[in-house]
């Protein structure tokens, strides 16, 4: 790992744990195993470093693709949603810090929002493909459906450890429940492995 990448990773860790004020250049440099002089050779300021680190982190966010030709919506959505949930839960501290400091540092949220937009678009496109194959109701608003599922996963991933009474089931079971409800809402059959075709005839 080169020095720049080490500094980016150290900045993410420090920011996740202590926020903007607590993530001092001294702390970041120590975490990266370098001195502050080296840090300033790569970045003009702490703000530049944090911004670059968040941008780097967002680029690394894996865009998990859903099948181009859906055949098993229940299994496909559960697998995809569990992966999204794991990713969000793993970086929940970073997300909380970024959102909590939005008023003071709104630019730091931009990179995460760009990654979120790509993910939402992938899911909406998948719902559009389900409609074309007759595996979902033809009048489903795919963007609303995508927002509903992603919003639920996001709330669970961030709120599970702070509001445990709201989540009496495991993360694995939770995702299955959310997908089950979503499939019902879009006119698919959540109780079967392969969704039943929805007739467009009245």
HELIX and SHEET records of a PDB file:
HELIX    1   1 UNK A    3  UNK A   22  1                                  20    
HELIX    2   2 UNK A   25  UNK A   32  1                                   8    
HELIX    3   3 UNK A   36  UNK A   42  1                                   7    
HELIX    4   4 UNK A   46  UNK A   60  1                                  15    
HELIX    5   5 UNK A   73  UNK A   90  1                                  18    
HELIX    6   6 UNK A   92  UNK A  100  1                                   9    
HELIX    7   7 UNK A  107  UNK A  132  1                                  26    
HELIX    8   8 UNK A  142  UNK A  159  1                                  18    
HELIX    9   9 UNK A  164  UNK A  166  5                                   3    
HELIX   10  10 UNK A  171  UNK A  185  1                                  15    
END                                                                             
